[in-house]
Amino acid sequence: MIDCEATARDAMRLIGTTGMPGGKAVLLVGDEHDRSATLMAMSTIAGVTPINLNADLAQSLIYVPGVRADPATIIAELLPATALLLVDRIQILMLPQLRINALDVLTRVARRRPICASWPGRLDNGRLRYADHNHPECLDEDASRALILDLSTNEGSAG
């Protein structure tokens, strides 16, 4: 079991150090319970409520019928009164029907405002992975495109 409060402080320092000019999202990778607990600890520190992206993005996309909305713009504009976005439940970004790349979307959001997201996959040899290679939602990306806090090893990767 990890110390979620200490990890949350590490994540907040990482966000504060890199800021928006880095254009990299901070991703929490590891056990779902640890990711959620770390996001909640970050929420307490920053006074920001985590966003359930599956619900919020789906709701926003429903209200833009017939128009190809940019998910990065929609996400960046969520909770406009807060500086930091804490994002949980991002599986909607992996849906092949949306024809987007989850890591690209998170990177574009990070260029506009600091973001920390709970990554539902794993970190494997410097690669962010989601789903198996034969699955339609498979994602295999270079982890250096994000700042990774691997909760399974309690180590970070400032790619």
Sequence and secondary structure as in RCSB ss.txt:
>XXXX:A:sequence
MIDCEATARDAMRLIGTTGMPGGKAVLLVGDEHDRSATLMAMSTIAGVTPINLNADLAQSLIYVPGVRADPATII
AELLPATALLLVDRIQILMLPQLRINALDVLTRVARRRPICASWPGRLDNGRLRYADHNHPECLDEDASRALILD
LSTNEGSAG
>XXXX:A:secstr
   HHHHHHHHHHHHHHHTGGG   EEEES HHHHHHHHHHHHHHHT   EEHHHHHHHHHHTSTTS   HHHHH
HTSSTT S EEEE  GGGG GGG   HHHHHHHHHTTS EEEEESSEEETTEEEES TTSTT EEEEGGGSEEEE
TTTTEEEE 
